Amino acid sequence: MDNRAEIREFLATRRAKITPDQVGLPSGGGRRRVPGLRREEVAVLAGVSTDWYIRLEKGHIAGVSDDVLDAVARALQLDEAERTHLFALARAAKPSTARRPRHANTPRVTASLQRVLDSMSTTAAFVRNGRLDILAANALGRALYAPVLENPALSGNIARFHFLDARSEDFFPDWEAAADTAVELLRTEAGRDPYNRDLTALIGELATHSDAFRTRWAAHNVRTHRTGKKYFHHPVVGDLELSFDALQVPAADPATMTLTAYTAEPGSPSEDALTMLASWAATNNTGPDQDVPRGQQRH
């Protein structure tokens, strides 16, 4: 993965999103030749020279201080996820941290972590890695994500399901928003771990086979995914509106694991549907002894 290209395109796309009016600069009137801010305007806002900022936007970020990166982040009005991504790109560009492409270590889901998952009997829960491979789940989590897990070709990968399985458009009622989230999480992981060959291979696979993925990938949007609402249209129990909470799980560096738990509002139709799904799971062999497909398999 070309880190300079990543830096250049990320900064350029962030700059294009901001108008002079948003940052208190005169628009200059007439027709502007570029969308958003000009490079020299970002330089003024960040308190650096235009030549210096142009060099930075060309990808020459190695050795840039945290204070300067903070100034650029403020000038571009980056949110928390975007700022974290910029710093991750800067770390990857440092010669001292340059690494050769490698296959990622498989994060280990311990027996005790699986017991934690299985103890959450009214909650659909699973553990994923940064590539969006489902590594482990409880019975209700497997039932919820059955369309993802039942197709061996997907290897339990949520992003593959989004972009390579037509059923995803029915499974996710707000498919566009769900697809945006999947790509933004992959883009965030690519900035954090740019030398991961397995991640790069997945991105290449999706870009080759999905126009929808390619368009979103080119936008360079990133996000954190901690809490919120998600909507499903499950083939067994129908519509579900669930709250999710995502927690980082310690794993061998640079691997990451995230435990995501879905719950329903008490007394809601979604709680009834989740209870029905738990009953279905109990009678359809989705218990702890059923294996979750491992996303680390190479294709």
C-alpha positions in Angstrom: 0.0 0.0 0.0 1.5 3.4 -1.1 1.5 5.4 2.1 2.3 8.7 0.3 -0.7 8.3 -2.0 -2.8 7.5 1.0 -1.7 10.7 2.7 -2.1 12.8 -0.4 -5.6 11.6 -1.2 -6.8 11.7 2.4 -5.7 15.3 2.9 -7.0 16.4 -0.5 -10.5 14.8 0.1 -10.7 16.5 3.6 -9.7 19.9 2.1 -12.4 19.5 -0.6 -15.1 19.1 2.0 -14.6 22.5 3.7 -15.8 25.8 2.2 -14.1 29.2 3.1 -17.3 30.3 4.8 -17.1 27.4 7.2 -13.7 28.5 8.5 -14.3 32.3 8.3 -12.4 33.1 5.2 -13.7 35.2 2.3 -14.9 33.2 -0.6 -13.4 35.6 -3.0 -16.5 35.7 -5.2 -16.8 34.3 -8.6 -16.1 30.8 -9.6 -13.5 28.8 -7.6 -11.3 26.4 -9.5 -11.3 23.8 -6.7 -14.0 22.5 -4.4 -13.5 23.4 -0.8 -10.4 25.1 0.5 -7.2 25.9 -1.5 -3.9 24.6 -0.2 -2.7 28.2 0.6 -5.9 28.7 2.7 -5.2 25.5 4.7 -1.6 26.7 5.2 -2.9 30.0 6.6 -5.3 28.3 9.0 -2.6 25.9 10.2 0.0 28.6 10.6 2.5 27.1 8.2 3.9 28.2 4.8 2.1 27.3 1.6 5.2 25.5 0.3 5.4 23.4 3.5 1.7 22.4 3.3 2.0 21.5 -0.4 4.9 19.3 0.5 2.9 17.7 3.3 -0.1 17.1 1.0 2.2 15.4 -1.5 2.8 12.8 1.2 6.0 14.0 2.8 4.8 13.6 6.3 7.7 11.6 8.0 9.2 13.6 10.8 6.4 16.1 11.1 5.7 17.0 14.7 2.5 16.2 16.5 1.9 19.9 17.1 2.0 20.6 13.4 -0.3 17.6 12.7 -2.7 18.9 15.3 -2.7 22.3 13.6 -3.5 20.7 10.2 -6.2 18.6 11.8 -7.8 21.8 13.3 -7.5 23.7 10.0 -9.3 20.8 8.2 -11.8 20.4 11.0 -11.1 16.7 11.3 -13.2 14.7 13.6 -11.8 12.3 16.2 -11.6 9.4 13.7 -10.1 11.5 11.0 -7.5 13.0 13.3 -6.5 9.5 14.6 -6.2 8.3 11.0 -3.9 11.2 10.1 -1.6 10.4 13.0 -1.7 6.7 12.0 -0.6 7.6 8.4 2.2 9.7 9.8 3.4 6.9 12.0 3.4 4.5 9.1 5.5 7.0 7.0 8.4 7.1 9.6 11.5 5.3 8.3 12.0 3.8 11.7 8.6 2.1 11.6 8.6 1.1 8.0 7.9 -2.6 7.7 7.6 -5.1 4.9 4.2 -6.4 3.9 3.2 -9.4 6.1 0.4 -11.7 6.8 -1.4 -10.7 10.0 -1.3 -13.0 13.1 -4.6 -14.6 13.8 -6.0 -12.9 16.9 -6.7 -15.6 19.5 -10.2 -15.8 21.0 -9.5 -17.3 24.4 -11.8 -19.8 26.1 -12.6 -17.3 28.8 -13.6 -14.7 26.2 -15.9 -17.3 24.5 -17.5 -18.0 27.9 -18.2 -14.2 28.3 -19.9 -14.3 24.9 -21.9 -17.4 25.8 -23.0 -15.9 29.1 -24.8 -13.1 27.3 -27.9 -15.1 26.6 -30.3 -12.2 25.7 -27.6 -10.3 23.7 -26.4 -11.0 20.2 -22.6 -10.7 20.5 -19.6 -11.5 18.4 -15.9 -10.7 18.2 -14.3 -9.5 14.9 -10.9 -8.3 13.8 -10.0 -5.2 11.8 -10.8 -6.9 8.5 -14.4 -7.5 9.7 -13.9 -11.2 10.0 -16.2 -12.7 12.6 -13.8 -14.7 14.8 -16.3 -15.9 17.5 -19.9 -15.4 18.5 -22.5 -16.6 21.0 -25.6 -18.5 19.8 -27.7 -15.4 19.4 -24.9 -13.6 17.5 -24.5 -16.6 15.1 -28.3 -16.6 14.6 -28.4 -12.8 13.9 -25.5 -13.0 11.4 -26.6 -16.4 10.0 -26.7 -15.0 6.4 -23.1 -14.0 6.7 -21.9 -17.2 8.4 -23.8 -19.8 6.4 -22.0 -19.0 3.1 -18.5 -20.6 3.2 -17.3 -18.4 0.3 -17.6 -15.4 2.5 -15.3 -16.9 5.3 -17.4 -15.1 7.9 -16.4 -11.7 6.5 -19.0 -8.9 6.9 -17.5 -6.7 4.2 -17.6 -9.6 1.7 -21.3 -10.1 2.6 -22.0 -6.4 2.0 -20.5 -6.2 -1.4 -20.4 -9.7 -2.9 -23.7 -11.2 -1.7 -26.9 -9.8 -3.1 -28.8 -10.9 0.0 -27.2 -8.1 1.9 -29.5 -5.5 0.3 -32.4 -7.2 2.0 -30.6 -8.0 5.3 -29.6 -4.4 5.8 -32.7 -2.2 5.3 -30.5 0.9 5.2 -27.9 -0.7 2.9 -26.2 2.5 1.9 -25.4 3.5 5.5 -24.3 0.0 6.5 -22.1 -0.2 3.4 -20.5 3.2 4.2 -19.8 2.0 7.7 -18.1 -1.2 6.5 -15.8 0.7 4.1 -15.0 3.4 6.6 -14.0 0.8 9.2 -11.7 -1.0 6.6 -10.2 2.4 5.7 -9.5 3.1 9.3 -7.8 -0.3 9.8 -5.7 0.2 6.6 -4.3 3.4 8.1 -3.6 1.7 11.4 -2.0 -1.4 9.9 -0.9 -0.6 6.3 1.4 -3.5 5.9 -1.2 -6.2 6.5 -1.2 -8.3 3.3 -4.5 -10.1 4.2 -6.2 -6.7 4.6 -4.7 -5.4 1.4 -5.9 -8.6 -0.4 -9.4 -8.2 0.9 -9.5 -4.6 -0.3 -8.3 -5.6 -3.7 -10.8 -8.4 -3.9 -13.7 -6.1 -3.1 -12.5 -3.3 -5.4 -12.2 -5.8 -8.3 -15.7 -7.1 -7.9 -17.8 -4.2 -6.5 -18.3 -0.7 -8.0 -20.1 0.3 -4.8 -17.0 -0.6 -2.8 -14.6 1.2 -5.2 -16.7 4.4 -5.0 -16.7 4.4 -1.2 -13.0 3.5 -0.9 -12.0 6.4 -3.1 -13.8 8.8 -0.7 -11.2 8.1 2.1 -13.8 8.4 4.8 -13.0 6.8 8.2 -14.9 6.3 11.5 -14.9 5.0 15.0 -17.6 2.5 15.8 -18.5 2.5 19.5 -22.2 2.8 20.0 -25.3 3.4 18.0 -28.3 1.8 16.3 -28.4 -0.8 13.5 -31.3 -2.1 11.5 -31.7 -5.6 10.2 -34.3 -7.5 8.2 -33.7 -11.0 9.3 -34.9 -13.8 7.1 -36.3 -15.7 10.2 -37.8 -13.0 12.4 -38.1 -9.9 10.2 -37.3 -6.3 11.2 -34.9 -5.6 14.1 -33.9 -2.2 15.5 -30.9 -2.9 17.8 -28.5 -0.8 19.9 -24.9 -1.8 19.6 -21.9 -1.2 21.9 -18.4 -2.1 20.6 -15.5 -2.7 23.0 -11.8 -3.2 22.1 -10.5 -6.6 23.2 -6.7 -6.9 24.0 -4.9 -8.8 21.3 -1.4 -9.3 20.1 -0.1 -6.1 18.5 -0.8 -5.0 15.8 -3.9 -7.2 15.7 -7.1 -5.7 17.0 -10.3 -7.4 18.1 -13.6 -5.8 18.8 -16.5 -7.3 20.8 -19.8 -6.0 19.5 -23.0 -6.6 21.5 -26.5 -6.0 20.1 -29.5 -5.4 22.5 -33.1 -4.4 22.0 -35.1 -1.8 23.8 -37.1 -3.5 26.6 -40.7 -4.0 25.7 -40.2 -3.2 22.0 -41.2 -5.3 19.0 -37.4 -5.8 18.4 -37.1 -7.4 21.9 -39.8 -9.9 21.0 -38.1 -10.6 17.6 -34.8 -11.1 19.4 -36.4 -13.6 21.8 -37.9 -15.4 18.9 -34.5 -15.5 17.2 -33.0 -17.0 20.4 -35.6 -19.8 20.3 -34.9 -20.4 16.7 -31.2 -20.6 17.4 -31.8 -23.1 20.2 -33.5 -25.5 17.8 -31.2 -24.9 14.8 -27.8 -25.9 16.1 -26.3 -22.5 16.5 -24.9 -23.2 19.9 -21.4 -22.9 21.3 -20.2 -26.1 19.6 -20.8 -24.7 16.1 -17.7 -23.4 14.5 -17.6 -19.8 13.2 -15.9 -19.5 9.7 -12.4 -18.2 10.0 -11.8 -15.1 7.9 -8.0 -15.6 7.9 -8.3 -18.3 5.2 -6.8 -17.0 2.0 -8.6 -17.1 -1.3 
